[in-house]
Amino acid sequence: MKSSALQLSHDLVDYAIAERCKLARDDFSIFRRTINPKIKWGWFHQSVCDELQAFHSDFLAGKRPKLVIQAPPQHGKSMAIIDFIAWLAGKSPDKKTIYASFSERLGIRANLRMQRILDGEQYNLIFPDTKLNASNVVTVSGQYLRNREILEYVGHEGYFRNTTVEGSITGESLDLGVIDDPVKSRAEANSQRKRDGVWDWFCDDFSTRFSDDGALLCILTRWHIDDPIGRLIASDSSVRVVSFPAIAITDEKNRRQGEPLFPELKSLDFLIAQKEKMANHSWESLYQQSPTVQGGELIRGEWFGSYRLDAIQPIDIILFADTAQKTGERNDYSVVQAWGKHEGRIYLLDQIRGKWESPELLRRARDFWGKWSERGAKKIMIEDKSSGTGLIQQLKTHYRIPVFGIQRAVDKLTRVQDALPHIECGNVMLPSDAPWVSDFIAECEAFTADNSHAHDDQIDPLCDAIKTLLQSNSAAEKWARMI
């Protein structure tokens, strides 16, 4: 009797395992929890699984789906993607996957996780026909490769290939293209040159590798409105975008406004602490997946400090100018600002602003320089472009004024985002008794990432002043050597 009972118990266990494996073959969320028995699970993970399950169905149906999942850092999104690729390998081992991330280290880590999953006992029970070569094979002819860059599925045409964003994939094909966090850092995100390079790679290299029924899957943390995924979303209406802010902005299906995304992993207290020590635009992009502040505003008037003109004695006074290309009613103004530094803060001391033709612009800039050179200004810096180039030449040649051209290598939105932390922490001061301050603040608050604002001529010299006076610790010594 005992022997029969024990056998029955074993049979029941075997039956339960077999049924679980059967369910895991068809249901990605069950598969994830089966191969990761200790995983912390919540509605967020279930939602991601549901999206990937639907994506897989569209993929097999030949619908060429394109899915973007946006989620905050350290919420397990990369782990979910590798699990999905492993599940796909089990269900369709002839499919070819190329996985790209911003660094070789992340690619290798994904590769090693794939190896651990496919070598695991649970996986082999669920998908017994999908295997890797038993030993590491780097280049041996006739054998299935298994190394840090490619995993070929034994007996099938499919493989997993990891590379870096902007890495070489010439000569290879893919059925599933995966991009996992294409941007490395704030510096890269704010570099238009870098963004252009990644976009060119995506269009010219990555997207040309797709098979006729190929699918695209992107999972990432947003950095910039013009990051590669931002460009993809803007250029392709067929892309499905699923966004998970760290803290709910409004009431949602699974949580109420103000509640965290996955409290078991990142509590509300943790997220609030992160928010308090980050620049607002960084928080909005990285944690809320909104590269622009909700409502469209990037600069808030209350972030500027206030002072009286007779209350400080600034040093390192420099003039910054931005000139308009045309003087029509709808064109920007020309503006010249005087900025000074005092005890780690910068102060907007004075400005002139108007729509002036070339002779009048020259006279105004010369007179403004005369006024502030008597008060200690050492130089004037002007954007070396359009009418500014002519102004630089005239001031330098005819009036011997120490003028320097500014070469702007990045777009205005990026310059504003670079300047924001200095504004937010109260290091940019405006005169409380100047009549033009309200217009200055109104223009700053109206600035939008999509360039829908009317004018932004005062913002350019503001950003130039912050970059020159606050972003270089040795700025004063450098200027002294140049003058």
Secondary structure, 3 states (H helix, E strand, C coil): CHHHHHHHHHHHHHHHHHHHHHHHHHCHHHHHHHHCCCCCCCHHHHHHHHHHHHHHHHHHCCCCCEEEEECCCCCCHHHHHHHHHHHHHHHCCCCEEEEEECCHHHHHHHHHHHHHHHHCHHHHHHCCCCCCCCCCECCCCCCCCECCCEEECCCCCCEEEEEECCCCCCCCCEEEEEEECCCCCHHHHCCHHHHHHHHHHHHHHHHHHEEEEEEEEEEECCCCCCCHHHHHHHHCCCCEEEECCCECCCCCCCCCCCCECCCCCCCHHHHHHHHHHCCHHHHHHHCCCCCCCCCCCCCCHHHCEEECHHHCCCEEEEEEEECCCCCCCCCCCEEEEEEEEECCEEEEEEEEEECCCHHHHHHHHHHHHHHHHCCCCCEEEEECCCHHHHHHHHHHHHHCCCEEEECCCCCHHHHHHHHHHHHHCCCEEEECCCCCHHHHHHHHHHCCCCCCCCCCCCHHHHHHHHHHHCCCCCHHHHHHHHC
